[in-house]
Amino acid sequence: MKNTKLNLVALITMSLSTNAIASKLIELPKGTISTIALSKAVGDDAIVNTNTAIQSQKMVHAAELATSSLADKKTILKEAVAAIFPVITPSMSPRKNQPYTLFDKPIQGLNYPIAVIGNDQLSINWLKRHREQLIAKHAVVMLVEVESDQEYKNILAIANGLRVIPVSGQSLSDNINANYYPVLITSTGMGQ
């Protein structure tokens, strides 16, 4: 196990491709290296790119399995779900008491609000408190930090009546400086 970690660090420091790093990470047992430690070692952008490559490799594996005559539907579904998780967004973190901030110009094409949450207690409490209002506004919920399918199912149960999409919030962070959650984003601004 220790040699695997050293080999991974060697790959990162030699600046090999994201796919080479991802292929080594995917071989490690879950929990071998924390996302936070890896993010500090390679930077937020590299960890997001690596996570995307890992998810892509998992999806390719699921697709290969789906076309195999040896695969059953249950195995295919399990592999497809495994390709989604974990969802990470190193550039965003839970924060409370964030004021509503207006954008310099409205976001074109954003017809419904987006609620951004993680799988942390602050986000869960915020979702419970605002669920009815979010349903009334036809909000879509982006779940930007979630480790597993089971955690996602727990959030779905709380969000009953809302569409919840497990997806990285990196593009929100990059494009509108959304670096915290929970947050409600409308076409005119964002805040809690």
C-alpha positions as CSV (number, residue, x, y, z in Angstrom):
1,M,0.0,0.0,0.0
2,K,2.8,2.5,0.9
3,N,4.6,1.7,-2.3
4,T,1.4,2.4,-4.3
5,K,1.2,5.8,-2.6
6,L,4.8,6.6,-3.4
7,N,4.4,5.5,-7.0
8,L,1.3,7.8,-7.3
9,V,3.3,10.7,-5.8
10,A,6.1,10.0,-8.3
11,L,3.6,10.0,-11.2
12,I,2.2,13.4,-10.0
13,T,5.6,15.0,-9.5
14,M,6.8,13.8,-12.9
15,S,3.7,15.6,-14.4
16,L,2.4,12.7,-16.3
17,S,-0.9,13.0,-18.0
18,T,-4.2,13.2,-16.0
19,N,-5.2,9.8,-17.5
20,A,-2.0,8.2,-16.2
21,I,-2.7,9.5,-12.7
22,A,-6.3,8.5,-12.9
23,S,-5.5,5.0,-14.0
24,K,-3.3,4.6,-10.9
25,L,-5.8,6.2,-8.5
26,I,-8.6,3.9,-9.8
27,E,-6.6,0.9,-8.7
28,L,-6.3,2.0,-5.1
29,P,-8.8,0.8,-2.5
30,K,-11.3,3.6,-1.5
31,G,-9.9,5.8,1.3
32,T,-6.2,5.2,0.5
33,I,-5.6,8.8,-0.3
34,S,-7.9,11.6,0.8
35,T,-9.2,14.1,-1.7
36,I,-7.9,17.0,0.5
37,A,-4.4,15.6,0.7
38,L,-4.3,14.9,-3.1
39,S,-5.7,18.4,-3.8
40,K,-3.0,20.0,-1.7
41,A,-0.3,17.9,-3.5
42,V,-1.5,18.7,-7.1
43,G,-3.8,21.7,-6.8
44,D,-7.5,22.0,-7.2
45,D,-7.5,22.1,-11.1
46,A,-5.4,18.9,-11.3
47,I,-7.7,17.1,-8.8
48,V,-10.8,18.1,-10.7
49,N,-9.2,17.0,-14.0
50,T,-8.1,13.7,-12.4
51,N,-11.5,13.1,-10.9
52,T,-13.1,13.7,-14.3
53,A,-10.6,11.2,-15.9
54,I,-11.4,8.6,-13.2
55,Q,-15.1,9.0,-13.8
56,S,-14.6,8.8,-17.5
57,Q,-12.6,5.5,-17.1
58,K,-15.3,4.1,-14.9
59,M,-17.9,5.0,-17.5
60,V,-15.9,3.4,-20.2
61,H,-15.6,0.2,-18.1
62,A,-19.4,0.3,-17.5
63,A,-20.0,0.7,-21.2
64,E,-17.7,-2.2,-22.0
65,L,-19.5,-4.3,-19.5
66,A,-22.9,-3.3,-21.0
67,T,-21.8,-4.6,-24.4
68,S,-20.4,-7.8,-22.9
69,S,-22.6,-10.9,-23.2
70,L,-21.4,-11.9,-19.7
71,A,-23.0,-8.9,-18.0
72,D,-26.3,-8.9,-16.3
73,K,-28.5,-5.7,-15.8
74,K,-27.8,-5.5,-12.1
75,T,-24.0,-5.5,-12.7
76,I,-24.3,-2.9,-15.5
77,L,-26.3,-0.6,-13.3
78,K,-23.9,-1.0,-10.3
79,E,-21.0,-0.1,-12.6
80,A,-22.8,2.8,-14.1
81,V,-23.7,4.2,-10.6
82,A,-20.1,3.7,-9.4
83,A,-18.9,5.8,-12.4
84,I,-20.7,8.8,-10.9
85,F,-19.3,8.8,-7.4
86,P,-17.6,10.4,-5.6
87,V,-18.5,13.9,-6.7
88,I,-16.0,16.5,-5.5
89,T,-15.6,20.2,-5.8
90,P,-12.4,21.3,-4.1
91,S,-13.0,25.0,-4.9
92,M,-16.2,25.0,-2.9
93,S,-16.8,24.5,0.8
94,P,-19.7,24.8,3.3
95,R,-20.2,28.3,4.7
96,K,-23.0,29.9,6.6
97,N,-24.4,33.4,6.7
98,Q,-23.5,34.4,3.2
99,P,-25.4,37.5,2.0
100,Y,-27.2,37.7,-1.3
101,T,-24.9,39.2,-3.9
102,L,-26.1,40.7,-7.2
103,F,-24.3,39.8,-10.4
104,D,-22.9,42.6,-12.5
105,K,-25.1,41.4,-15.3
106,P,-27.9,38.7,-15.3
107,I,-27.1,35.2,-16.3
108,Q,-28.7,34.6,-19.7
109,G,-30.8,31.4,-20.1
110,L,-31.0,30.6,-16.4
111,N,-34.8,30.2,-16.2
112,Y,-35.0,28.4,-12.9
113,P,-32.9,28.9,-9.7
114,I,-30.1,26.5,-8.9
115,A,-29.7,25.3,-5.3
116,V,-26.1,24.2,-4.7
117,I,-25.5,21.9,-1.7
118,G,-23.1,19.3,-0.3
119,N,-23.6,16.2,1.8
120,D,-22.7,18.1,5.0
121,Q,-25.0,19.0,8.0
122,L,-25.1,22.7,7.1
123,S,-26.4,21.9,3.6
124,I,-28.9,19.2,4.8
125,N,-30.4,21.6,7.3
126,W,-30.5,24.4,4.7
127,L,-32.3,22.1,2.3
128,K,-34.8,21.0,4.9
129,R,-35.5,24.6,5.8
130,H,-35.9,25.8,2.2
131,R,-37.3,22.7,0.5
132,E,-40.9,24.0,0.0
133,Q,-39.7,27.3,-1.4
134,L,-37.3,25.6,-3.8
135,I,-40.1,23.3,-5.0
136,A,-42.4,26.4,-5.5
137,K,-39.6,28.1,-7.6
138,H,-38.9,24.9,-9.6
139,A,-35.3,25.0,-8.5
140,V,-32.8,22.3,-9.6
141,V,-30.4,21.1,-6.9
142,M,-26.8,20.5,-7.7
143,L,-25.1,18.1,-5.2
144,V,-21.5,19.2,-5.5
145,E,-20.0,17.0,-2.7
146,V,-21.1,13.5,-2.2
147,E,-19.1,10.3,-1.7
148,S,-21.5,7.5,-2.6
149,D,-24.7,6.3,-4.1
150,Q,-26.1,5.8,-0.5
151,E,-25.3,9.4,0.5
152,Y,-27.0,10.5,-2.7
153,K,-30.1,8.4,-1.9
154,N,-30.2,10.0,1.6
155,I,-30.2,13.5,0.0
156,L,-33.0,12.5,-2.5
157,A,-35.2,11.4,0.4
158,I,-34.7,14.8,2.1
159,A,-35.2,16.7,-1.2
160,N,-38.4,14.8,-2.0
161,G,-40.1,16.7,-4.9
162,L,-36.9,18.3,-6.1
163,R,-34.6,17.3,-9.0
164,V,-31.1,16.6,-7.5
165,I,-28.2,16.2,-9.8
166,P,-24.8,14.9,-8.4
167,V,-22.3,17.0,-10.4
168,S,-19.1,19.0,-9.7
169,G,-19.6,22.7,-9.1
170,Q,-16.3,23.6,-10.6
171,S,-17.8,25.5,-13.5
172,L,-19.9,27.6,-11.1
173,S,-16.8,28.4,-9.1
174,D,-14.9,29.3,-12.2
175,N,-17.6,31.4,-13.9
176,I,-19.5,33.2,-11.2
177,N,-17.1,32.8,-8.2
178,A,-19.4,30.6,-6.3
179,N,-17.0,29.1,-3.8
180,Y,-19.4,28.1,-1.0
181,Y,-22.5,26.1,-0.4
182,P,-25.4,25.9,0.4
183,V,-26.3,28.7,-2.0
184,L,-29.2,29.6,-4.2
185,I,-28.2,31.0,-7.6
186,T,-30.7,33.0,-9.6
187,S,-30.2,34.8,-12.9
188,T,-29.6,38.0,-10.9
189,G,-27.5,36.9,-8.0
190,M,-26.6,34.3,-5.3
191,G,-26.7,33.9,-1.6
192,Q,-28.3,31.9,1.3
